[in-house]
Amino acid sequence: MAAGCRRTGAARAQSKLAEVYASGRATPEDFIYACAWFLLATASLRGIHRQKARFEYARISSHLTPGQLARAKRLAGDWHPKKPDNTPRLGHRKYLRAE
């Protein structure tokens, strides 16, 4: 899979996660995390997906104070993807014994 496809897939997942936070209990903490994930997603999304993420960010961020919005931006800026875990996966054919 090309790196661009992985980034787009990750960005769509980030956008979906933001939607989950936005539709949750509607607490300020949920909105902070929703905004952070929407910010991360817009960095890699293109076209209609990016427009939707930007729209949702604007909608949710209107419920936050300037301090809460600054925290969301800080969370998004501090986020780094985890390195892949090279632990063998259960059921992977390399680790299955022939019977």
N, C-alpha and C positions, 0 to 999 in steps of 0.2 A: 504494500500500500504506500502511496506517495506521501511525503511529509505534509503536503498541503491538505490532503484528504484527512489525515489524522488531526490536524489542527482544526479543520472545519467540523469534524465529528466531535472533538472536545469542546469547541465553541458552542455547538448546538446543545451538547449535554450541559454546559454551563448555563445556557439560556433556559433550559428546562428546569434546572435546579433553582434558578432565580424565580421562575414562575411558581414553583412549589413554595418557596419562602413567601412570595407575594400573596399567595392565596391561603396562607396558613392562618394563624390566630390573629393576624393583623396587629401584632405588637410592634413597637418601634424597633426592637431587636431583629425581628423577622424582616422588616423593611430595610434595615441596614445591610443585612446579608443579601437580600434580593438585589439591592442596588450594586453591591460589590460584584456579585455574579453577573449582572447585566453589563457592568463596565468591562469585566474580563471578556465576556462573550463578544461585545461589539468590536474589540480589538482584532478579532480574526474572522468575524462573519462578513458576508458580502450580500448585496442586493436586498431583497425583501426581508430576509432574516435579520440583517443588520438594522433595517428600518424599524422592524417590530421590536427588537431589543432596545433600541434608542427610545422609542415611544414608551415602552413599559418602564424604562429607567426614569424618564421624565415624569410619568404618572406617579410612580412610587416615591420618587425623591421629593415630590411636592408635600408629602406627609412628614418629612424629616426636618429637624432643626438644622441650622448651619453646622453645629458641632457633630450631630449624628451623620450628616452628609460627609463631613470631613473624615469621620471614622470609616465610613463605607469606602471612600476613595483610598484611605490608608490601607485598609484590608485588601483591596484589589491590587494596590501597588506592591504590597508585601508578599502576595501569593506567588508561589513557584510550584510547578508540577512535580510530583514525586518521580523519582527514578524508577524504572521498571523493576519489579520484583522478579528475580531469576529463580525463585523457588520452584521445584518441579511441581507440575500440576497433576492432581489425582486423575488417573485415567489416561494420561498421555502415553501414547504407544511405546515411547522410548523406555518408560518405566514399568510397563506391564510385562509380566513373565509369560512366556508361552507355556501352555499346559499340554 
